[in-house]
Amino acid sequence: MRRKQLVAWLEKYRNSWEQQDSDAFANLFAADARYRETPFLEFVHGPQFRAFWEEIAEKQAANRFYYEIILTARDRAVVHWTATTTWVPTDERRAGDGIFLLTFNDDGRCKELLEWQHWQPEGLAPIKQWGVS
């Protein structure tokens, strides 16, 4: 995947999340795609994507998504992202940071998205390392 194609895909991803558009989100992925939000969760599979995104939309509002492309190679990419959201159940503003490992098929749809992410209250100071004075 060329960098220009990856940027176009990431912009569509950004818009689908910021607008909470489950159809736009699902259209970014191949029908047999797999998506894993964290290494310890099961994969969400292509037919489940709309319901998955709609469930997220019920819990988040006022989303903002930013990204930096780390690497592209053939059909793969590594992307660092940061984001903010309002956690609807508590009205808490949160900041997120994560990595996407993306694999694409020949038509530019994502066939696998592996994600590592962490969220904390927005504006919280960095957490002190264990055992470091």
MOWO-V546287 format. One record per pair of residues at least 6 apart in sequence whose ideal C-beta (glycine too) atoms are under 6 Angstrom apart, sorted by sequence separation. I is the first residue (numbers start at 0). GAP is how many residues later the second one is. If there is no record, write none. Layout:
i=I gap=GAP
i=I gap=GAP
This chain:
i=103 gap=6
i=104 gap=6
i=35 gap=7
i=70 gap=7
i=85 gap=7
i=86 gap=7
i=15 gap=8
i=43 gap=8
i=69 gap=8
i=101 gap=8
i=102 gap=8
i=15 gap=9
i=33 gap=9
i=34 gap=9
i=84 gap=9
i=102 gap=9
i=68 gap=10
i=69 gap=10
i=33 gap=11
i=83 gap=11
i=101 gap=11
i=66 gap=12
i=67 gap=12
i=32 gap=13
i=82 gap=13
i=99 gap=13
i=100 gap=13
i=31 gap=14
i=66 gap=14
i=12 gap=15
i=30 gap=15
i=81 gap=15
i=99 gap=15
i=11 gap=16
i=65 gap=16
i=28 gap=17
i=80 gap=17
i=97 gap=17
i=98 gap=17
i=64 gap=18
i=97 gap=18
i=79 gap=19
i=97 gap=19
i=28 gap=20
i=63 gap=20
i=78 gap=21
i=95 gap=21
i=96 gap=21
i=62 gap=22
i=25 gap=23
i=77 gap=23
i=95 gap=23
i=25 gap=24
i=61 gap=24
i=59 gap=25
i=60 gap=25
i=76 gap=25
i=93 gap=25
i=60 gap=27
i=75 gap=27
i=94 gap=27
i=21 gap=28
i=24 gap=28
i=74 gap=28
i=93 gap=28
i=58 gap=29
i=74 gap=29
i=91 gap=29
i=92 gap=29
i=21 gap=31
i=21 gap=32
i=19 gap=37
i=83 gap=38
i=17 gap=45
i=16 gap=46
i=16 gap=48
i=13 gap=51
i=9 gap=57
i=5 gap=66
i=2 gap=69
i=5 gap=71
i=29 gap=75
i=32 gap=77
i=32 gap=78
i=33 gap=78
i=34 gap=78
i=35 gap=78
i=36 gap=78
i=29 gap=79
i=28 gap=80
i=28 gap=81
i=29 gap=81
i=27 gap=82
i=0 gap=103
i=4 gap=103
